[in-house]
Every structure is written in C-alpha cells, then in structure tokens.
Amino acid sequence: MILTAPVARLGQSVLALLAAVGRVALFALQVVSHLFRPPLYPREFLSALVQIGWLSLPVVGLTAIFTGGALALQIYSGGARFNAEAVVPSIVAIGMVRELGPVLGGLMVAARVASSIAAEIGTMKVTEQIDALVTLSTNPVKYLVVPRVLAATLTVPVLVGVGDAIGIAGGWIVGITRLGFNSATYLKNTVDFLEPWDVGSGLVKGAVFGFLVALMGCYHGMTSDRGAQGVGRATKSAVVAASVLILAANYMLTELFFTS
C-alpha cells in the first residue's frame, strides 16, 4: 500500500486534469454553438468591446513600446559581436509582429480582462444574479458569455496590430536616438523585410488568444464557488489558465505557420 499510494495520487491528479480539460472543451463547444444564434444582445456586445478593446489599449501600447526599444538594444548588442548591427530594423519588426506583439499583448489582456470577467461573473453567481437570469428565461451563456467571447476575439487582433506598430516605433526611436541609425534607412529596412504573412500570422494569433482569454474568464466565473474566497480563486485560476493556454497555443500556431 505504501508503494502504490504515490501512483494512486498521480493517477487521481491525471484523471482530475483530464476531467477539467473535458469540462472546458464542452463549455467551449457550448459557447461556439451559441455564437451566431438568436437572440443577440448588442448592448452587452458593445459594452464588452469598450471594456476589452479600448480600455486595454494603454497597457498594450506601453508594453509594446518598451519591448520594441529593449529588443532593438539587445539585437544591436548581440549583432555587434558579428558585425551585423544592420539587422536591427528587420529583426525588431519580424520579432514584434510574429511573436512578441501577439504574445505580450495577449498576456496583458489576460491579466486585465480574464481577471475582470471572472470576478464580474463570479460575483453575479454569488449574488444569485445568474439564477435570476434563468428565472427570467434568459440563457446566461447567451447573455454573459457570448458577447464577451465574441468581443475579445474581434478586438484582440486590433490591439495586436496597434501594439505591433507601437513596438516597431519604439525600436525606431531607440535606433535613431541611441544607436545612430538613419531614420529613412531604418524605416526602409523595416518595410523591405516584412512580408504580409508575418503580420497576418500575428493577427490570427491575436484572435485565438482573445478567444482563450475570454473563454477562461467566463468559464472560471461561471464555475466559481460561492463566497468571496470562491470568486478570488476563480479570478486567479482564470489568469493562470489563460496565460498558460496563450503560451501553448502560440507554440502550436508557430509550428503550424512557420514549419514546412
């Protein structure tokens, strides 16, 4: 019994993980099945657009501009070892639009939005507002989840695109003020080495990340335990799950997009 106890605990953990994955998958299928079926709630959708998109722009922009500047400094420092300082504009642009822009933008939105959604819906559950919706013959998934998931899926790619531009601008500012680059040459190298699919792949990643962020926020809010501690755990779990899923999805999408 002593020897089998660790194996039993490991098996229980694996089964619990698989059960959690199954519950999330079923919840995601339920959300997707309701996306374009009436009734629609345009007021909730527009409110979610503002909360997720517009109000997330400052944090995404600040993250992008400092990341672009730091990336330019690091690439210049590393390239100097091989007399390859001229690659700074192209590597900053490609790195921002392919990886850093989508991933950091997604993580910033996860920190801000997933926690907010989980706390809001979890509080509604604790105060029995979700039960009231059911009493009024309103589907909570249609009213609370679908508008937020749809808004995040549409707005995060826009945030990623804006963040890409701001990040490249941050690299350009550092390049011409600190590293001695000519402004016109820097911009020309940036444009010449970027391809449409570099930008497009980042926007596709942004849509996937937005879906995951809103899905995790809504799922953990809808399944939170009663009481303040339950809402707190749901908020924490939503951010952690969204962040891990963003990093995992980023690897899988990069493998899909950029390997033959």
FITIKOL-86415 format. One record per residue (C-alpha): residue in one letter; x, y, z. Coordinates in Angstrom, 3 decimals. Example, Ala and Ser with C-alpha at 12.3 -4.5 7.8 and 13.67 -1.06 7.14 Angstrom:
ATOM   res          u          v          w
ATOM     a     12.300     -4.500      7.800
ATOM     s     13.670     -1.060      7.140
This chain:
ATOM   res          u          v          w
ATOM     m      0.000      0.000      0.000
ATOM     i      2.843      2.387      0.812
ATOM     l      4.417      1.819     -2.595
ATOM     t      1.187      2.202     -4.546
ATOM     a     -0.023      5.349     -2.766
ATOM     p      2.123      7.770     -4.853
ATOM     v      0.972      6.064     -8.049
ATOM     a     -2.641      6.332     -6.933
ATOM     r     -2.237     10.039     -6.166
ATOM     l     -0.621     10.570     -9.552
ATOM     g     -3.486      8.766    -11.245
ATOM     q     -6.031     10.857     -9.378
ATOM     s     -4.253     14.040    -10.464
ATOM     v     -4.191     12.929    -14.100
ATOM     l     -7.875     11.990    -14.023
ATOM     a     -8.758     15.330    -12.418
ATOM     l     -6.780     17.167    -15.109
ATOM     l     -8.490     15.246    -17.902
ATOM     a    -11.884     15.899    -16.340
ATOM     a    -11.113     19.631    -16.169
ATOM     v     -9.999     19.650    -19.818
ATOM     g    -13.211     17.883    -20.776
ATOM     r    -15.367     20.406    -18.898
ATOM     v    -13.592     23.327    -20.566
ATOM     a    -13.942     21.691    -24.002
ATOM     l    -17.677     21.144    -23.510
ATOM     f    -18.072     24.731    -22.322
ATOM     a    -16.185     25.988    -25.395
ATOM     l    -18.406     23.922    -27.705
ATOM     q    -21.487     25.323    -25.997
ATOM     v    -20.214     28.885    -26.471
ATOM     v    -19.332     28.340    -30.137
ATOM     s    -22.743     26.774    -30.807
ATOM     h    -24.441     29.928    -29.448
ATOM     l    -22.236     32.499    -31.186
ATOM     f    -24.471     33.286    -34.137
ATOM     r    -27.828     32.012    -32.950
ATOM     p    -30.505     34.446    -31.781
ATOM     p    -31.265     36.128    -29.523
ATOM     l    -28.376     38.575    -29.739
ATOM     y    -27.547     41.198    -27.130
ATOM     p    -25.906     44.134    -28.958
ATOM     r    -25.724     46.351    -25.863
ATOM     e    -23.729     43.720    -23.965
ATOM     f    -21.528     43.196    -27.017
ATOM     l    -20.758     46.906    -27.418
ATOM     s    -20.030     47.240    -23.712
ATOM     a    -17.617     44.304    -23.953
ATOM     l    -15.935     45.905    -26.967
ATOM     v    -15.188     49.015    -24.929
ATOM     q    -14.093     47.141    -21.820
ATOM     i    -11.883     44.620    -23.599
ATOM     g    -10.640     46.647    -26.551
ATOM     w    -10.495     50.359    -25.905
ATOM     l     -9.646     50.223    -22.201
ATOM     s     -6.877     47.661    -22.800
ATOM     l     -5.113     49.873    -25.340
ATOM     p     -2.959     51.876    -22.861
ATOM     v     -1.404     48.836    -21.188
ATOM     v     -0.820     47.080    -24.516
ATOM     g      0.717     50.218    -26.022
ATOM     l      3.068     50.828    -23.089
ATOM     t      4.144     47.188    -23.087
ATOM     a      4.799     47.267    -26.839
ATOM     i      6.838     50.485    -26.949
ATOM     f      9.197     49.441    -24.158
ATOM     t      9.508     45.939    -25.599
ATOM     g     10.400     47.310    -29.026
ATOM     g     13.018     49.623    -27.550
ATOM     a     14.584     46.911    -25.404
ATOM     l     14.562     44.493    -28.347
ATOM     a     16.446     46.989    -30.502
ATOM     l     19.111     47.430    -27.806
ATOM     q     19.519     43.677    -27.333
ATOM     i     19.742     42.889    -31.054
ATOM     y     22.241     45.681    -31.600
ATOM     s     24.367     44.447    -28.708
ATOM     g     24.274     40.857    -29.943
ATOM     g     24.735     41.776    -33.590
ATOM     a     27.808     43.848    -32.767
ATOM     r     29.656     40.616    -31.950
ATOM     f     29.285     39.528    -35.583
ATOM     n     29.390     42.950    -37.266
ATOM     a     25.679     42.535    -38.037
ATOM     e     24.251     45.687    -36.451
ATOM     a     22.356     46.474    -39.676
ATOM     v     19.844     43.664    -38.988
ATOM     v     18.289     45.570    -36.069
ATOM     p     15.340     47.091    -38.012
ATOM     s     14.325     43.855    -39.723
ATOM     i     14.665     41.636    -36.639
ATOM     v     12.760     44.092    -34.446
ATOM     a      9.927     44.229    -36.965
ATOM     i      9.750     40.462    -37.528
ATOM     g     10.078     39.682    -33.824
ATOM     m      7.343     42.111    -32.890
ATOM     v      4.744     41.113    -35.468
ATOM     r      5.341     37.355    -35.300
ATOM     e      5.897     36.698    -31.616
ATOM     l      6.316     39.481    -29.094
ATOM     g      3.381     41.605    -30.204
ATOM     p      0.761     38.822    -30.109
ATOM     v      2.136     37.030    -27.036
ATOM     l      2.776     40.049    -24.825
ATOM     g     -0.451     41.692    -25.977
ATOM     g     -2.356     38.512    -25.206
ATOM     l     -0.755     38.184    -21.775
ATOM     m     -1.519     41.802    -20.903
ATOM     v     -5.136     41.353    -21.973
ATOM     a     -5.281     38.100    -19.990
ATOM     a     -4.054     39.848    -16.856
ATOM     r     -6.577     42.634    -17.236
ATOM     v     -9.590     41.048    -18.921
ATOM     a     -9.663     37.426    -17.736
ATOM     s     -9.498     38.524    -14.110
ATOM     s    -12.161     41.183    -14.640
ATOM     i    -14.562     38.829    -16.403
ATOM     a    -14.077     36.043    -13.849
ATOM     a    -14.608     38.428    -10.943
ATOM     e    -17.684     40.012    -12.517
ATOM     i    -19.416     36.765    -13.453
ATOM     g    -18.319     35.066    -10.230
ATOM     t    -19.827     37.890     -8.200
ATOM     m    -23.023     37.617    -10.209
ATOM     k    -23.139     33.926     -9.352
ATOM     v    -22.535     34.570     -5.650
ATOM     t    -25.265     37.197     -5.532
ATOM     e    -27.637     34.888     -7.452
ATOM     q    -27.963     37.238    -10.420
ATOM     i    -27.300     34.326    -12.779
ATOM     d    -30.135     32.395    -11.129
ATOM     a    -32.320     35.442    -11.713
ATOM     l    -31.460     35.394    -15.413
ATOM     v    -32.530     31.751    -15.624
ATOM     t    -35.762     32.638    -13.833
ATOM     l    -36.398     35.316    -16.455
ATOM     s    -35.888     32.717    -19.228
ATOM     t    -32.568     34.291    -20.280
ATOM     n    -29.748     31.926    -21.185
ATOM     p    -26.707     33.017    -19.104
ATOM     v    -24.302     31.739    -21.751
ATOM     k    -26.001     33.804    -24.451
ATOM     y    -26.262     36.911    -22.279
ATOM     l    -22.991     36.884    -20.357
ATOM     v    -20.504     34.678    -22.185
ATOM     v    -21.119     35.006    -25.924
ATOM     p    -20.828     38.836    -26.111
ATOM     r    -17.548     38.799    -24.180
ATOM     v    -16.015     35.946    -26.164
ATOM     l    -17.031     37.492    -29.480
ATOM     a    -15.775     40.943    -28.461
ATOM     a    -12.410     39.582    -27.308
ATOM     t    -11.970     37.518    -30.461
ATOM     l    -12.545     40.609    -32.612
ATOM     t    -10.706     43.242    -30.577
ATOM     v     -7.502     41.478    -29.510
ATOM     p     -6.232     41.245    -33.142
ATOM     v     -6.777     45.002    -33.418
ATOM     l     -4.848     45.514    -30.178
ATOM     v     -2.088     43.266    -31.516
ATOM     g     -1.883     45.273    -34.740
ATOM     v     -1.689     48.553    -32.843
ATOM     g      0.848     47.044    -30.454
ATOM     d      2.975     45.859    -33.393
ATOM     a      3.081     49.370    -34.833
ATOM     i      3.889     50.926    -31.454
ATOM     g      6.576     48.317    -30.768
ATOM     i      8.246     48.920    -34.121
ATOM     a      8.045     52.647    -33.416
ATOM     g      9.742     52.038    -30.063
ATOM     g     12.583     50.232    -31.828
ATOM     w     12.811     53.056    -34.373
ATOM     i     13.032     55.713    -31.646
ATOM     v     15.821     53.835    -29.873
ATOM     g     17.541     53.119    -33.188
ATOM     i     17.771     56.733    -34.311
ATOM     t     18.369     58.317    -30.882
ATOM     r     20.644     55.784    -29.186
ATOM     l     22.131     53.530    -31.855
ATOM     g     22.959     56.004    -34.615
ATOM     f     20.671     54.711    -37.350
ATOM     n     19.468     56.935    -40.153
ATOM     s     15.702     57.333    -39.866
ATOM     a     14.910     56.763    -43.559
ATOM     t     17.227     53.740    -43.777
ATOM     y     15.750     52.210    -40.628
ATOM     l     12.200     52.551    -41.929
ATOM     k     13.140     51.232    -45.381
ATOM     n     14.753     48.116    -43.911
ATOM     t     11.705     47.577    -41.730
ATOM     v      9.321     47.704    -44.700
ATOM     d     11.550     45.701    -47.059
ATOM     f     11.945     42.707    -44.748
ATOM     l      8.352     42.431    -43.540
ATOM     e      6.032     40.133    -45.503
ATOM     p      2.222     40.184    -45.386
ATOM     w      2.030     36.777    -43.719
ATOM     d      4.317     37.965    -40.924
ATOM     v      1.652     40.482    -39.961
ATOM     g     -1.255     38.165    -40.777
ATOM     s      0.029     35.333    -38.628
ATOM     g      0.263     37.673    -35.627
ATOM     l     -3.318     38.841    -36.149
ATOM     v     -4.566     35.246    -36.357
ATOM     k     -2.724     34.517    -33.116
ATOM     g     -4.396     37.564    -31.575
ATOM     a     -7.861     36.249    -32.463
ATOM     v     -7.084     32.854    -30.931
ATOM     f     -5.611     34.449    -27.808
ATOM     g     -8.628     36.731    -27.417
ATOM     f    -10.971     33.747    -27.622
ATOM     l     -8.955     31.865    -24.996
ATOM     v     -8.761     34.836    -22.621
ATOM     a    -12.500     35.498    -22.659
ATOM     l    -13.325     31.788    -22.545
ATOM     m    -11.195     31.229    -19.444
ATOM     g    -12.579     34.308    -17.723
ATOM     c    -16.161     33.261    -18.404
ATOM     y    -15.621     29.581    -17.566
ATOM     h    -13.993     30.208    -14.204
ATOM     g    -16.545     32.886    -13.383
ATOM     m    -19.468     30.592    -14.227
ATOM     t    -17.978     27.698    -12.230
ATOM     s    -16.716     29.689     -9.233
ATOM     d    -17.561     28.587     -5.729
ATOM     r    -19.887     30.572     -3.526
ATOM     g    -18.428     33.284     -1.337
ATOM     a    -15.620     35.808     -1.595
ATOM     q    -12.919     33.124     -1.489
ATOM     g    -14.536     31.297     -4.381
ATOM     v    -14.539     34.436     -6.506
ATOM     g    -10.899     35.089     -5.597
ATOM     r     -9.871     31.564     -6.606
ATOM     a    -11.828     31.860     -9.849
ATOM     t    -10.067     35.134    -10.699
ATOM     k     -6.628     33.658    -10.026
ATOM     s     -7.397     30.473    -11.947
ATOM     a     -8.707     32.423    -14.933
ATOM     v     -5.498     34.456    -15.308
ATOM     v     -3.216     31.445    -14.853
ATOM     a     -5.186     29.252    -17.250
ATOM     a     -5.430     31.979    -19.899
ATOM     s     -1.700     32.733    -19.702
ATOM     v     -0.677     29.082    -19.976
ATOM     l     -3.083     28.463    -22.864
ATOM     i     -1.755     31.530    -24.700
ATOM     l      1.822     30.247    -24.494
ATOM     a      0.809     26.722    -25.513
ATOM     a     -1.345     27.971    -28.400
ATOM     n      1.458     30.275    -29.516
ATOM     y      3.830     27.346    -29.887
ATOM     m      1.285     25.256    -31.784
ATOM     l      0.370     28.104    -34.135
ATOM     t      4.036     28.933    -34.750
ATOM     e      4.692     25.282    -35.539
ATOM     l      1.722     25.321    -37.929
ATOM     f      2.534     28.620    -39.664
ATOM     f      6.299     28.590    -39.984
ATOM     t      7.475     24.997    -40.344
ATOM     s      7.221     23.063    -43.578
